[in-house]
């Protein structure tokens, strides 16, 4: 624990301040020395997961068209532009309903990122797609719904596993998350040094 500084923390039982020394931090506990207390305070060591884990993942989840379960659209790490245009990361067919297609050429964006504190992939949905040159968000013509709730313009919302994303009010897709196996997560765990602000 190089660079450790002695610090004061509040006892979890009596609330009075106690001095944490290097030996206490290494042991992971400190006993309150105040008269009548003697509570054992657990010094919590924090950790996160190395973001390099995403380089070894076999997939990043997928969308399944609910009308035809055989139609599966794999996702990539980062921003996934979804629409009927050839330039979209996830190119959807032009599904016709009474001769009309309700999915925009560049309809919405589903971003897959890695939450290093929880050790899992995070999925966030936004109506519209960011224009690469102008860096402006262009909304879809017929809107995007998440579990039957319309997304507001500029709204970025987390999407849970098995949630239903509706494009244009008609075409429905189920999002399937990819869950990183715990055995793999354990190999990418990074322990952080003791922080006096974290106690159990």
mmCIF file of the C-alpha atoms, coordinates in Angstrom:
data_MODEL
# 
_entry.id   MODEL 
# 
loop_
_atom_site.group_PDB 
_atom_site.id 
_atom_site.type_symbol 
_atom_site.label_atom_id 
_atom_site.label_alt_id 
_atom_site.label_comp_id 
_atom_site.label_asym_id 
_atom_site.label_entity_id 
_atom_site.label_seq_id 
_atom_site.pdbx_PDB_ins_code 
_atom_site.Cartn_x 
_atom_site.Cartn_y 
_atom_site.Cartn_z 
_atom_site.occupancy 
_atom_site.B_iso_or_equiv 
_atom_site.pdbx_formal_charge 
_atom_site.auth_seq_id 
_atom_site.auth_comp_id 
_atom_site.auth_asym_id 
_atom_site.auth_atom_id 
_atom_site.pdbx_PDB_model_num 
ATOM 1   C CA . UNK A 1 1   ? 0.000   0.000   0.000   1.00 0.00 ? 1   UNK A CA 1 
ATOM 2   C CA . UNK A 1 2   ? 2.498   2.558   -1.105  1.00 0.00 ? 2   UNK A CA 1 
ATOM 3   C CA . UNK A 1 3   ? 1.403   6.141   -0.713  1.00 0.00 ? 3   UNK A CA 1 
ATOM 4   C CA . UNK A 1 4   ? -1.033  5.345   2.117   1.00 0.00 ? 4   UNK A CA 1 
ATOM 5   C CA . UNK A 1 5   ? -1.880  8.298   4.364   1.00 0.00 ? 5   UNK A CA 1 
ATOM 6   C CA . UNK A 1 6   ? -3.236  7.982   7.867   1.00 0.00 ? 6   UNK A CA 1 
ATOM 7   C CA . UNK A 1 7   ? -6.765  9.294   7.955   1.00 0.00 ? 7   UNK A CA 1 
ATOM 8   C CA . UNK A 1 8   ? -9.765  9.754   10.220  1.00 0.00 ? 8   UNK A CA 1 
ATOM 9   C CA . UNK A 1 9   ? -13.096 8.009   9.695   1.00 0.00 ? 9   UNK A CA 1 
ATOM 10  C CA . UNK A 1 10  ? -16.328 8.084   11.677  1.00 0.00 ? 10  UNK A CA 1 
ATOM 11  C CA . UNK A 1 11  ? -17.045 4.928   13.676  1.00 0.00 ? 11  UNK A CA 1 
ATOM 12  C CA . UNK A 1 12  ? -20.097 3.167   12.304  1.00 0.00 ? 12  UNK A CA 1 
ATOM 13  C CA . UNK A 1 13  ? -21.492 2.578   15.788  1.00 0.00 ? 13  UNK A CA 1 
ATOM 14  C CA . UNK A 1 14  ? -20.642 5.576   17.989  1.00 0.00 ? 14  UNK A CA 1 
ATOM 15  C CA . UNK A 1 15  ? -20.002 8.109   15.225  1.00 0.00 ? 15  UNK A CA 1 
ATOM 16  C CA . UNK A 1 16  ? -16.809 9.418   16.826  1.00 0.00 ? 16  UNK A CA 1 
ATOM 17  C CA . UNK A 1 17  ? -13.706 9.762   14.703  1.00 0.00 ? 17  UNK A CA 1 
ATOM 18  C CA . UNK A 1 18  ? -10.990 7.104   14.744  1.00 0.00 ? 18  UNK A CA 1 
ATOM 19  C CA . UNK A 1 19  ? -7.537  7.084   13.167  1.00 0.00 ? 19  UNK A CA 1 
ATOM 20  C CA . UNK A 1 20  ? -6.909  4.538   10.390  1.00 0.00 ? 20  UNK A CA 1 
ATOM 21  C CA . UNK A 1 21  ? -3.283  3.466   10.072  1.00 0.00 ? 21  UNK A CA 1 
ATOM 22  C CA . UNK A 1 22  ? -1.626  1.464   7.317   1.00 0.00 ? 22  UNK A CA 1 
ATOM 23  C CA . UNK A 1 23  ? -1.823  -1.762  9.360   1.00 0.00 ? 23  UNK A CA 1 
ATOM 24  C CA . UNK A 1 24  ? -5.592  -1.268  9.766   1.00 0.00 ? 24  UNK A CA 1 
ATOM 25  C CA . UNK A 1 25  ? -6.052  -0.721  6.037   1.00 0.00 ? 25  UNK A CA 1 
ATOM 26  C CA . UNK A 1 26  ? -4.011  -3.846  5.223   1.00 0.00 ? 26  UNK A CA 1 
ATOM 27  C CA . UNK A 1 27  ? -6.033  -5.894  7.724   1.00 0.00 ? 27  UNK A CA 1 
ATOM 28  C CA . UNK A 1 28  ? -9.318  -4.474  6.377   1.00 0.00 ? 28  UNK A CA 1 
ATOM 29  C CA . UNK A 1 29  ? -10.776 -3.670  9.805   1.00 0.00 ? 29  UNK A CA 1 
ATOM 30  C CA . UNK A 1 30  ? -10.320 -1.227  12.648  1.00 0.00 ? 30  UNK A CA 1 
ATOM 31  C CA . UNK A 1 31  ? -11.676 -1.514  16.179  1.00 0.00 ? 31  UNK A CA 1 
ATOM 32  C CA . UNK A 1 32  ? -13.039 1.686   17.682  1.00 0.00 ? 32  UNK A CA 1 
ATOM 33  C CA . UNK A 1 33  ? -10.887 2.664   20.671  1.00 0.00 ? 33  UNK A CA 1 
ATOM 34  C CA . UNK A 1 34  ? -13.431 4.981   22.283  1.00 0.00 ? 34  UNK A CA 1 
ATOM 35  C CA . UNK A 1 35  ? -14.623 4.069   25.783  1.00 0.00 ? 35  UNK A CA 1 
ATOM 36  C CA . UNK A 1 36  ? -17.815 2.029   25.698  1.00 0.00 ? 36  UNK A CA 1 
ATOM 37  C CA . UNK A 1 37  ? -17.735 1.358   21.959  1.00 0.00 ? 37  UNK A CA 1 
ATOM 38  C CA . UNK A 1 38  ? -15.239 -1.238  20.678  1.00 0.00 ? 38  UNK A CA 1 
ATOM 39  C CA . UNK A 1 39  ? -17.124 -1.711  17.393  1.00 0.00 ? 39  UNK A CA 1 
ATOM 40  C CA . UNK A 1 40  ? -15.242 -3.416  14.585  1.00 0.00 ? 40  UNK A CA 1 
ATOM 41  C CA . UNK A 1 41  ? -15.419 -1.210  11.493  1.00 0.00 ? 41  UNK A CA 1 
ATOM 42  C CA . UNK A 1 42  ? -14.888 -2.962  8.176   1.00 0.00 ? 42  UNK A CA 1 
ATOM 43  C CA . UNK A 1 43  ? -12.759 -0.952  5.776   1.00 0.00 ? 43  UNK A CA 1 
ATOM 44  C CA . UNK A 1 44  ? -14.145 -1.623  2.363   1.00 0.00 ? 44  UNK A CA 1 
ATOM 45  C CA . UNK A 1 45  ? -11.740 -2.082  -0.512  1.00 0.00 ? 45  UNK A CA 1 
ATOM 46  C CA . UNK A 1 46  ? -13.249 -1.083  -3.794  1.00 0.00 ? 46  UNK A CA 1 
ATOM 47  C CA . UNK A 1 47  ? -12.697 -2.622  -7.188  1.00 0.00 ? 47  UNK A CA 1 
ATOM 48  C CA . UNK A 1 48  ? -13.736 -2.214  -10.760 1.00 0.00 ? 48  UNK A CA 1 
ATOM 49  C CA . UNK A 1 49  ? -13.410 -4.326  -13.880 1.00 0.00 ? 49  UNK A CA 1 
ATOM 50  C CA . UNK A 1 50  ? -10.834 -3.648  -16.571 1.00 0.00 ? 50  UNK A CA 1 
ATOM 51  C CA . UNK A 1 51  ? -12.550 -2.292  -19.668 1.00 0.00 ? 51  UNK A CA 1 
ATOM 52  C CA . UNK A 1 52  ? -10.269 -4.415  -21.859 1.00 0.00 ? 52  UNK A CA 1 
ATOM 53  C CA . UNK A 1 53  ? -12.691 -7.268  -21.140 1.00 0.00 ? 53  UNK A CA 1 
ATOM 54  C CA . UNK A 1 54  ? -14.890 -6.136  -24.041 1.00 0.00 ? 54  UNK A CA 1 
ATOM 55  C CA . UNK A 1 55  ? -12.173 -7.076  -26.541 1.00 0.00 ? 55  UNK A CA 1 
ATOM 56  C CA . UNK A 1 56  ? -12.619 -10.753 -25.713 1.00 0.00 ? 56  UNK A CA 1 
ATOM 57  C CA . UNK A 1 57  ? -16.413 -10.929 -25.729 1.00 0.00 ? 57  UNK A CA 1 
ATOM 58  C CA . UNK A 1 58  ? -18.000 -13.196 -28.347 1.00 0.00 ? 58  UNK A CA 1 
ATOM 59  C CA . UNK A 1 59  ? -21.036 -10.927 -28.803 1.00 0.00 ? 59  UNK A CA 1 
ATOM 60  C CA . UNK A 1 60  ? -22.744 -7.804  -27.469 1.00 0.00 ? 60  UNK A CA 1 
ATOM 61  C CA . UNK A 1 61  ? -26.404 -8.823  -27.494 1.00 0.00 ? 61  UNK A CA 1 
ATOM 62  C CA . UNK A 1 62  ? -28.962 -8.696  -30.275 1.00 0.00 ? 62  UNK A CA 1 
ATOM 63  C CA . UNK A 1 63  ? -32.403 -7.542  -31.379 1.00 0.00 ? 63  UNK A CA 1 
ATOM 64  C CA . UNK A 1 64  ? -35.046 -10.068 -32.435 1.00 0.00 ? 64  UNK A CA 1 
ATOM 65  C CA . UNK A 1 65  ? -37.939 -9.018  -34.665 1.00 0.00 ? 65  UNK A CA 1 
ATOM 66  C CA . UNK A 1 66  ? -41.032 -10.099 -32.742 1.00 0.00 ? 66  UNK A CA 1 
ATOM 67  C CA . UNK A 1 67  ? -43.140 -10.621 -35.885 1.00 0.00 ? 67  UNK A CA 1 
ATOM 68  C CA . UNK A 1 68  ? -40.585 -13.095 -37.245 1.00 0.00 ? 68  UNK A CA 1 
ATOM 69  C CA . UNK A 1 69  ? -38.413 -14.607 -34.461 1.00 0.00 ? 69  UNK A CA 1 
ATOM 70  C CA . UNK A 1 70  ? -35.927 -15.929 -37.021 1.00 0.00 ? 70  UNK A CA 1 
ATOM 71  C CA . UNK A 1 71  ? -34.835 -12.378 -37.816 1.00 0.00 ? 71  UNK A CA 1 
ATOM 72  C CA . UNK A 1 72  ? -31.994 -11.583 -35.437 1.00 0.00 ? 72  UNK A CA 1 
ATOM 73  C CA . UNK A 1 73  ? -29.863 -8.451  -35.612 1.00 0.00 ? 73  UNK A CA 1 
ATOM 74  C CA . UNK A 1 74  ? -26.525 -8.642  -33.749 1.00 0.00 ? 74  UNK A CA 1 
ATOM 75  C CA . UNK A 1 75  ? -25.240 -5.532  -31.979 1.00 0.00 ? 75  UNK A CA 1 
ATOM 76  C CA . UNK A 1 76  ? -21.705 -4.207  -31.814 1.00 0.00 ? 76  UNK A CA 1 
ATOM 77  C CA . UNK A 1 77  ? -19.890 -2.431  -28.991 1.00 0.00 ? 77  UNK A CA 1 
ATOM 78  C CA . UNK A 1 78  ? -20.434 1.337   -29.139 1.00 0.00 ? 78  UNK A CA 1 
ATOM 79  C CA . UNK A 1 79  ? -23.127 3.154   -31.083 1.00 0.00 ? 79  UNK A CA 1 
ATOM 80  C CA . UNK A 1 80  ? -25.491 1.067   -33.185 1.00 0.00 ? 80  UNK A CA 1 
ATOM 81  C CA . UNK A 1 81  ? -27.451 3.171   -35.654 1.00 0.00 ? 81  UNK A CA 1 
ATOM 82  C CA . UNK A 1 82  ? -30.665 1.324   -36.494 1.00 0.00 ? 82  UNK A CA 1 
ATOM 83  C CA . UNK A 1 83  ? -32.717 1.879   -39.639 1.00 0.00 ? 83  UNK A CA 1 
ATOM 84  C CA . UNK A 1 84  ? -33.281 0.829   -43.236 1.00 0.00 ? 84  UNK A CA 1 
ATOM 85  C CA . UNK A 1 85  ? -30.306 2.736   -44.721 1.00 0.00 ? 85  UNK A CA 1 
ATOM 86  C CA . UNK A 1 86  ? -27.230 0.868   -45.939 1.00 0.00 ? 86  UNK A CA 1 
ATOM 87  C CA . UNK A 1 87  ? -25.088 3.122   -43.725 1.00 0.00 ? 87  UNK A CA 1 
ATOM 88  C CA . UNK A 1 88  ? -26.750 1.884   -40.500 1.00 0.00 ? 88  UNK A CA 1 
ATOM 89  C CA . UNK A 1 89  ? -24.828 -0.407  -38.177 1.00 0.00 ? 89  UNK A CA 1 
ATOM 90  C CA . UNK A 1 90  ? -27.996 -2.485  -37.760 1.00 0.00 ? 90  UNK A CA 1 
ATOM 91  C CA . UNK A 1 91  ? -29.769 -2.493  -41.112 1.00 0.00 ? 91  UNK A CA 1 
ATOM 92  C CA . UNK A 1 92  ? -33.442 -3.436  -40.800 1.00 0.00 ? 92  UNK A CA 1 
ATOM 93  C CA . UNK A 1 93  ? -35.527 -4.609  -43.746 1.00 0.00 ? 93  UNK A CA 1 
ATOM 94  C CA . UNK A 1 94  ? -38.264 -2.300  -44.998 1.00 0.00 ? 94  UNK A CA 1 
ATOM 95  C CA . UNK A 1 95  ? -41.186 -4.106  -43.361 1.00 0.00 ? 95  UNK A CA 1 
ATOM 96  C CA . UNK A 1 96  ? -44.381 -3.164  -45.204 1.00 0.00 ? 96  UNK A CA 1 
ATOM 97  C CA . UNK A 1 97  ? -47.728 -2.565  -43.482 1.00 0.00 ? 97  UNK A CA 1 
ATOM 98  C CA . UNK A 1 98  ? -50.548 -1.818  -45.936 1.00 0.00 ? 98  UNK A CA 1 
ATOM 99  C CA . UNK A 1 99  ? -47.922 -0.762  -48.448 1.00 0.00 ? 99  UNK A CA 1 
ATOM 100 C CA . UNK A 1 100 ? -46.105 1.576   -46.031 1.00 0.00 ? 100 UNK A CA 1 
ATOM 101 C CA . UNK A 1 101 ? -42.847 1.302   -44.100 1.00 0.00 ? 101 UNK A CA 1 
ATOM 102 C CA . UNK A 1 102 ? -42.804 3.104   -40.736 1.00 0.00 ? 102 UNK A CA 1 
ATOM 103 C CA . UNK A 1 103 ? -39.098 2.649   -39.983 1.00 0.00 ? 103 UNK A CA 1 
ATOM 104 C CA . UNK A 1 104 ? -36.941 5.646   -40.910 1.00 0.00 ? 104 UNK A CA 1 
ATOM 105 C CA . UNK A 1 105 ? -33.778 5.245   -42.926 1.00 0.00 ? 105 UNK A CA 1 
ATOM 106 C CA . UNK A 1 106 ? -31.798 6.246   -39.808 1.00 0.00 ? 106 UNK A CA 1 
ATOM 107 C CA . UNK A 1 107 ? -34.334 5.622   -37.055 1.00 0.00 ? 107 UNK A CA 1 
ATOM 108 C CA . UNK A 1 108 ? -32.670 5.332   -33.633 1.00 0.00 ? 108 UNK A CA 1 
ATOM 109 C CA . UNK A 1 109 ? -29.408 4.666   -31.817 1.00 0.00 ? 109 UNK A CA 1 
ATOM 110 C CA . UNK A 1 110 ? -28.754 1.836   -29.365 1.00 0.00 ? 110 UNK A CA 1 
ATOM 111 C CA . UNK A 1 111 ? -25.440 2.324   -27.576 1.00 0.00 ? 111 UNK A CA 1 
ATOM 112 C CA . UNK A 1 112 ? -23.677 -0.629  -25.946 1.00 0.00 ? 112 UNK A CA 1 
ATOM 113 C CA . UNK A 1 113 ? -21.078 0.336   -23.339 1.00 0.00 ? 113 UNK A CA 1 
ATOM 114 C CA . UNK A 1 114 ? -19.322 -1.392  -20.455 1.00 0.00 ? 114 UNK A CA 1 
ATOM 115 C CA . UNK A 1 115 ? -20.133 -0.445  -16.853 1.00 0.00 ? 115 UNK A CA 1 
ATOM 116 C CA . UNK A 1 116 ? -16.793 -1.056  -15.147 1.00 0.00 ? 116 UNK A CA 1 
ATOM 117 C CA . UNK A 1 117 ? -18.271 -0.735  -11.639 1.00 0.00 ? 117 UNK A CA 1 
ATOM 118 C CA . UNK A 1 118 ? -20.984 -3.354  -12.126 1.00 0.00 ? 118 UNK A CA 1 
ATOM 119 C CA . UNK A 1 119 ? -19.149 -5.587  -14.583 1.00 0.00 ? 119 UNK A CA 1 
ATOM 120 C CA . UNK A 1 120 ? -21.820 -5.716  -17.231 1.00 0.00 ? 120 UNK A CA 1 
ATOM 121 C CA . UNK A 1 121 ? -22.824 -4.266  -20.547 1.00 0.00 ? 121 UNK A CA 1 
ATOM 122 C CA . UNK A 1 122 ? -25.103 -1.246  -20.532 1.00 0.00 ? 122 UNK A CA 1 
ATOM 123 C CA . UNK A 1 123 ? -27.658 -0.593  -23.264 1.00 0.00 ? 123 UNK A CA 1 
ATOM 124 C CA . UNK A 1 124 ? -28.985 2.932   -23.905 1.00 0.00 ? 124 UNK A CA 1 
ATOM 125 C CA . UNK A 1 125 ? -31.587 3.916   -26.492 1.00 0.00 ? 125 UNK A CA 1 
ATOM 126 C CA . UNK A 1 126 ? -32.177 7.248   -28.187 1.00 0.00 ? 126 UNK A CA 1 
ATOM 127 C CA . UNK A 1 127 ? -34.611 8.197   -30.934 1.00 0.00 ? 127 UNK A CA 1 
ATOM 128 C CA . UNK A 1 128 ? -32.776 9.416   -34.013 1.00 0.00 ? 128 UNK A CA 1 
ATOM 129 C CA . UNK A 1 129 ? -29.223 9.088   -35.266 1.00 0.00 ? 129 UNK A CA 1 
ATOM 130 C CA . UNK A 1 130 ? -26.333 11.501  -34.910 1.00 0.00 ? 130 UNK A CA 1 
ATOM 131 C CA . UNK A 1 131 ? -25.204 13.043  -38.189 1.00 0.00 ? 131 UNK A CA 1 
ATOM 132 C CA . UNK A 1 132 ? -21.486 12.267  -38.469 1.00 0.00 ? 132 UNK A CA 1 
ATOM 133 C CA . UNK A 1 133 ? -20.439 15.507  -40.153 1.00 0.00 ? 133 UNK A CA 1 
ATOM 134 C CA . UNK A 1 134 ? -22.660 18.075  -38.448 1.00 0.00 ? 134 UNK A CA 1 
ATOM 135 C CA . UNK A 1 135 ? -22.797 16.241  -35.084 1.00 0.00 ? 135 UNK A CA 1 
ATOM 136 C CA . UNK A 1 136 ? -26.552 16.894  -34.943 1.00 0.00 ? 136 UNK A CA 1 
ATOM 137 C CA . UNK A 1 137 ? -29.189 14.395  -33.865 1.00 0.00 ? 137 UNK A CA 1 
ATOM 138 C CA . UNK A 1 138 ? -31.821 13.759  -36.525 1.00 0.00 ? 138 UNK A CA 1 
ATOM 139 C CA . UNK A 1 139 ? -34.995 12.292  -34.994 1.00 0.00 ? 139 UNK A CA 1 
ATOM 140 C CA . UNK A 1 140 ? -36.993 9.557   -36.680 1.00 0.00 ? 140 UNK A CA 1 
ATOM 141 C CA . UNK A 1 141 ? -40.155 10.426  -38.574 1.00 0.00 ? 141 UNK A CA 1 
ATOM 142 C CA . UNK A 1 142 ? -42.516 8.090   -36.671 1.00 0.00 ? 142 UNK A CA 1 
ATOM 143 C CA . UNK A 1 143 ? -40.834 7.859   -33.261 1.00 0.00 ? 143 UNK A CA 1 
ATOM 144 C CA . UNK A 1 144 ? -39.358 5.140   -31.062 1.00 0.00 ? 144 UNK A CA 1 
ATOM 145 C CA . UNK A 1 145 ? -41.070 3.438   -28.126 1.00 0.00 ? 145 UNK A CA 1 
ATOM 146 C CA . UNK A 1 146 ? -39.554 1.481   -25.254 1.00 0.00 ? 146 UNK A CA 1 
ATOM 147 C CA . UNK A 1 147 ? -42.017 -0.963  -23.679 1.00 0.00 ? 147 UNK A CA 1 
ATOM 148 C CA . UNK A 1 148 ? -44.890 1.016   -25.242 1.00 0.00 ? 148 UNK A CA 1 
ATOM 149 C CA . UNK A 1 149 ? -43.633 4.364   -23.860 1.00 0.00 ? 149 UNK A CA 1 
ATOM 150 C CA . UNK A 1 150 ? -42.578 6.952   -26.472 1.00 0.00 ? 150 UNK A CA 1 
ATOM 151 C CA . UNK A 1 151 ? -39.067 8.358   -26.168 1.00 0.00 ? 151 UNK A CA 1 
ATOM 152 C CA . UNK A 1 152 ? -38.852 12.125  -26.019 1.00 0.00 ? 152 UNK A CA 1 
ATOM 153 C CA . UNK A 1 153 ? -36.549 14.018  -28.346 1.00 0.00 ? 153 UNK A CA 1 
ATOM 154 C CA . UNK A 1 154 ? -32.953 14.010  -27.050 1.00 0.00 ? 154 UNK A CA 1 
ATOM 155 C CA . UNK A 1 155 ? -33.882 11.447  -24.345 1.00 0.00 ? 155 UNK A CA 1 
ATOM 156 C CA . UNK A 1 156 ? -31.275 8.755   -23.683 1.00 0.00 ? 156 UNK A CA 1 
ATOM 157 C CA . UNK A 1 157 ? -32.695 5.867   -21.659 1.00 0.00 ? 157 UNK A CA 1 
ATOM 158 C CA . UNK A 1 158 ? -31.350 2.589   -20.275 1.00 0.00 ? 158 UNK A CA 1 
ATOM 159 C CA . UNK A 1 159 ? -32.882 -0.540  -21.790 1.00 0.00 ? 159 UNK A CA 1 
ATOM 160 C CA . UNK A 1 160 ? -33.352 -3.654  -19.653 1.00 0.00 ? 160 UNK A CA 1 
ATOM 161 C CA . UNK A 1 161 ? -32.901 -7.244  -20.811 1.00 0.00 ? 161 UNK A CA 1 
ATOM 162 C CA . UNK A 1 162 ? -35.909 -8.524  -22.801 1.00 0.00 ? 162 UNK A CA 1 
ATOM 163 C CA . UNK A 1 163 ? -37.345 -5.007  -23.229 1.00 0.00 ? 163 UNK A CA 1 
ATOM 164 C CA . UNK A 1 164 ? -39.368 -4.292  -26.362 1.00 0.00 ? 164 UNK A CA 1 
ATOM 165 C CA . UNK A 1 165 ? -38.270 -1.505  -28.703 1.00 0.00 ? 165 UNK A CA 1 
ATOM 166 C CA . UNK A 1 166 ? -40.914 -0.383  -31.194 1.00 0.00 ? 166 UNK A CA 1 
ATOM 167 C CA . UNK A 1 167 ? -39.855 1.492   -34.310 1.00 0.00 ? 167 UNK A CA 1 
ATOM 168 C CA . UNK A 1 168 ? -42.418 3.736   -35.960 1.00 0.00 ? 168 UNK A CA 1 
ATOM 169 C CA . UNK A 1 169 ? -45.177 2.506   -33.663 1.00 0.00 ? 169 UNK A CA 1 
ATOM 170 C CA . UNK A 1 170 ? -45.521 -0.781  -35.567 1.00 0.00 ? 170 UNK A CA 1 
ATOM 171 C CA . UNK A 1 171 ? -42.388 -2.925  -35.809 1.00 0.00 ? 171 UNK A CA 1 
ATOM 172 C CA . UNK A 1 172 ? -41.380 -4.486  -32.485 1.00 0.00 ? 172 UNK A CA 1 
ATOM 173 C CA . UNK A 1 173 ? -37.967 -5.854  -31.494 1.00 0.00 ? 173 UNK A CA 1 
ATOM 174 C CA . UNK A 1 174 ? -36.913 -7.626  -28.298 1.00 0.00 ? 174 UNK A CA 1 
ATOM 175 C CA . UNK A 1 175 ? -33.492 -6.720  -26.896 1.00 0.00 ? 175 UNK A CA 1 
ATOM 176 C CA . UNK A 1 176 ? -31.419 -9.595  -25.549 1.00 0.00 ? 176 UNK A CA 1 
ATOM 177 C CA . UNK A 1 177 ? -28.456 -8.538  -23.422 1.00 0.00 ? 177 UNK A CA 1 
ATOM 178 C CA . UNK A 1 178 ? -25.171 -10.400 -23.397 1.00 0.00 ? 178 UNK A CA 1 
ATOM 179 C CA . UNK A 1 179 ? -24.187 -11.291 -19.834 1.00 0.00 ? 179 UNK A CA 1 
ATOM 180 C CA . UNK A 1 180 ? -20.473 -11.607 -19.138 1.00 0.00 ? 180 UNK A CA 1 
ATOM 181 C CA . UNK A 1 181 ? -19.706 -14.891 -17.320 1.00 0.00 ? 181 UNK A CA 1 
ATOM 182 C CA . UNK A 1 182 ? -18.590 -14.379 -13.703 1.00 0.00 ? 182 UNK A CA 1 
ATOM 183 C CA . UNK A 1 183 ? -15.507 -16.549 -14.266 1.00 0.00 ? 183 UNK A CA 1 
ATOM 184 C CA . UNK A 1 184 ? -14.388 -14.149 -16.977 1.00 0.00 ? 184 UNK A CA 1 
ATOM 185 C CA . UNK A 1 185 ? -15.187 -11.096 -14.834 1.00 0.00 ? 185 UNK A CA 1 
ATOM 186 C CA . UNK A 1 186 ? -13.011 -12.414 -12.005 1.00 0.00 ? 186 UNK A CA 1 
ATOM 187 C CA . UNK A 1 187 ? -9.961  -12.366 -14.265 1.00 0.00 ? 187 UNK A CA 1 
ATOM 188 C CA . UNK A 1 188 ? -10.525 -8.678  -15.092 1.00 0.00 ? 188 UNK A CA 1 
ATOM 189 C CA . UNK A 1 189 ? -11.101 -7.467  -11.525 1.00 0.00 ? 189 UNK A CA 1 
ATOM 190 C CA . UNK A 1 190 ? -8.914  -4.516  -10.485 1.00 0.00 ? 190 UNK A CA 1 
ATOM 191 C CA . UNK A 1 191 ? -8.626  -3.845  -6.741  1.00 0.00 ? 191 UNK A CA 1 
ATOM 192 C CA . UNK A 1 192 ? -8.380  -0.210  -5.732  1.00 0.00 ? 192 UNK A CA 1 
ATOM 193 C CA . UNK A 1 193 ? -6.508  1.101   -2.737  1.00 0.00 ? 193 UNK A CA 1 
ATOM 194 C CA . UNK A 1 194 ? -8.366  1.839   0.502   1.00 0.00 ? 194 UNK A CA 1 
ATOM 195 C CA . UNK A 1 195 ? -10.513 4.957   0.437   1.00 0.00 ? 195 UNK A CA 1 
ATOM 196 C CA . UNK A 1 196 ? -11.472 6.334   3.871   1.00 0.00 ? 196 UNK A CA 1 
ATOM 197 C CA . UNK A 1 197 ? -14.825 7.486   2.528   1.00 0.00 ? 197 UNK A CA 1 
ATOM 198 C CA . UNK A 1 198 ? -15.876 3.858   1.907   1.00 0.00 ? 198 UNK A CA 1 
ATOM 199 C CA . UNK A 1 199 ? -16.836 1.816   4.963   1.00 0.00 ? 199 UNK A CA 1 
ATOM 200 C CA . UNK A 1 200 ? -19.454 -0.881  5.493   1.00 0.00 ? 200 UNK A CA 1 
# 
